[in-house]
Amino acid sequence: MDQRTPVRSAAPATLLLALLTLATACTTDTGGVRGTPGAAGLRDPYFPRLGNGGYDVTHYDLTLAVDAGSGLLRGTAEITARATQDLSAFNLDLAGLDVGSVTVEGRPAAVNRAGSELTLRPDNEVEDRLRKGRTFRTVVRYSGAPRTFTDADGSKEGWVRTGRGSVALGEPTGSMAWFPGNHHPSDKASYDIRVTVPEGWSAVSNGELASRRTAGRRTTFHWRTREPMASYLATVAVGRYTVKQSATGDGMPVLTAVDPAAVSASAAVLGRIPEVLRWAEQTFGPYPFASAGAIVGLSKDSDYALETQNRPFFPGPPDIGLLVHELAHQWFGNSVTPESWQDMWLNEGFATYAEWLWNEEHEGVPVRDSFDAAYENDANWAFPPGDPPSAAELSGPPVYGRGAMVVHRIRQRMGDDEAFFALVRGWLKAHRHGNASTEDFTAYVEKESGLDLTGLWDTWLNGRSRPARG
């Protein structure tokens, strides 16, 4: 009996000491914040380190100053986010630029950098602001020469020097070249972007122009995007653009910014923007944004167009088919944005199908002919559109052509055009300003159509070989 008494009395003390030791270790490891670090990546199938976990950005307030001669950039990013877990630390994506200082809720934060990952460890005083569900504000001051990336497919993105200025192109990872953030398409936010450039230059971005002020031979343009936007769709185009403002028939602002050397060759097609938008609204439903337009550079600026939100970027004067494609993206990709980069075919397949529809109604080319041409193109059968072999094939032909064939096969199976276009409009309405995956899409189509489309998905969407034409 005497031997048991000390054991019974010592056990609570031993347990308490162990718990106190563990609590002290946890507090020390996390800098005093009772939480855990947010993930350094979102495990995207093609870019596993892209994006960050533990929080959801609601707003970016970016203030940039661009030196037109040297290309140097000075920036301040004020990032408002909501914690999705109790955070002890969190990450931002930023490539190349030098970080001067970081604060979280007004208090200095420790910063560790590993490549394009910034790990921020906030001050102990702000731990309550990093609880799950709470909103917190991070301010990053940074500077340097923003980088141009060469993608796996050989294309250029990031901060691209044009010879007459620069343009920011962000698909799929390039936005981290000019501002810190959560650079995965699944985290959309509203934006205020202020850009200061030499007087006589223009800085064109997304959304609507909130103000323009000139002082000391420098002009600051303030652009505001109220609707959620994925960071890869954000842009800043700096140069001596010819800027024109007009409106659609119902009064929506249309702003175009065109390199002076491309103004004449672009005028006719850009003048059709209201016509294309009116047609697209009749086909797909209400335009999802408050303004529209285009940015047109020169062919040497880039080897691809990009559906930057509100006003797509074109490397040189576009033809009508390319204009239709990029404006269709305002619905497919910009409003309804992929959950991950594996779902990109939902952007490109529908935008390509929009071209087919336009060509049928305006150029006399039946959709069936476009489908047959895509079917005969061997390049469209290199891989399933929702399963590119690597990031290098993310923009490969199957993502476009075979993606559009999947859309047309759904239309054929439904056998009722009115029901099909109602389904498409319903899809856009259900996910307006949000994100959606391939699984979301296939489930929605089957539910709304009442059809079992397993065979269609197995062959046209996911199959490894070319099925019978049908």
C-alpha positions, 0 to 999 in steps of 0.5 A: 500500500505504501508503494502505491500512494506516491504513484497516485499522488504524483500522476496528476503532477507529472501529467500537468508538467507534461502538458505545460511543457508541450504548451510552452513548446507549441507557443515557442514554435509558433511565435506565441500564436496559438495556431498552426502555419498555413500551407505553403501550397495548394497542391495544384496538379501542375503547380503544387507550390502555387497558392497558400493555405490558411486564409482567403484573400478578400481584397488587394490594394496595390500601389505601384510606381513604375520607372519607364526607363529602367523598368524598376518597380516600387510597390506596396501591397495591402492585402485583406484576408480572412483566416480559415484556420487559427494561424501562427504563420502564413505564406505569400507568393512573390518572385524576384522582387526585394521585400523591404518590410512587412506588417500584419495588423500594423505590427512588424512581422518576421519574414523568411524567404525561400524562392518564391515563397514568403513565410510571414510570422506575425507579432504575438500582439496580433494573435487574436486577429489570426483566429479562424474566421477573423479578418486581418490586414497585411502590408508588404513594401517591395521593390526591384526589377520585376521578372519575365518568366519563360513557361514550360511551353516556351511562352513568356509571362510575368512582367513583360517588357514591350519595347514601348513599356511593359504589360503584366501577363499572369497565366498561369503563375506570372502575377507573382512577378509584380505583387505578393499574394495568394496566386492560385485561381481558387482564391479570388478577390476584389482589387484597387490598383494605383499605378504612377507613371511618367506624365504622358504615359498611360497605365491601364488595368482591370475594372473601372478608372476611379481617378487620374491625377498628375503632379510633379510630372507623374500621373497616377491612375487608380483602377478599381475592380469590385467583382472577384478576380483571380490573380492570373487575370490581373494586369497592368499595361504601361505605355503611350497608348491611345486610349478611347472610351465609349459605351455599349447600347445600354450604357456600359463603359468600354475602354480600349488602349491601343499601341499607336502603331496598331490603332488603324488596323485595330479600329474596325474589330474593336468597334465591334466589341458592343456587338459581340457582347450583345450577342454573347449576352443573348447566348450565355446570359448577362455580362458578368462585369461592370465594364469591358474593352481591350488592350492592344500591343504589338505582335512582338510583345507576346505570342498569345492573347490573354483574357485579362478581366474586363479588357483582354490583352492582344499582341497586335490587332485581333481578328473577329474570331480572337475577339469573340474567344477572349470576350467569351472568357469573361463568362467562361474563366473570368466569372466562372473560374477553374478550381485548379489548373486541371479544369482549364478546359472549361475555360478554353473549350467553351471559349472555342465553342463560342467561336464555333457558334459565332461563325455559324451565325455570322460567317455561315460556317455550321457548328457541325463543320467546325466540330468535324474539322476539330475531330479530324485534327490529330493534335486534338487527341494527344491527351484528354482535355482535363488531363494534360500530361504536364504544365507544358501541355496545359494550353495544348490543342485538346484543351481547346478543340477537344474541349469544344467537342465535349460541349457539342456532344452534350448539346447533341445528347440533349437533342434540344437547343433551347434546353442546352443553352438554358443549361449553359446559362444556368451553369454560369448563373450557379457559379457566377463570380466563383470557382468550379471544377470538372466534377462540378460541371459533369454533376451539374450537366447530368442533374439538369439534363436528367441524362446519364452521360457516363459514356460521353465522359468516358470517351470524349472527355476522359478517353485516351483514344479517338471515339467514333464520330457519332 
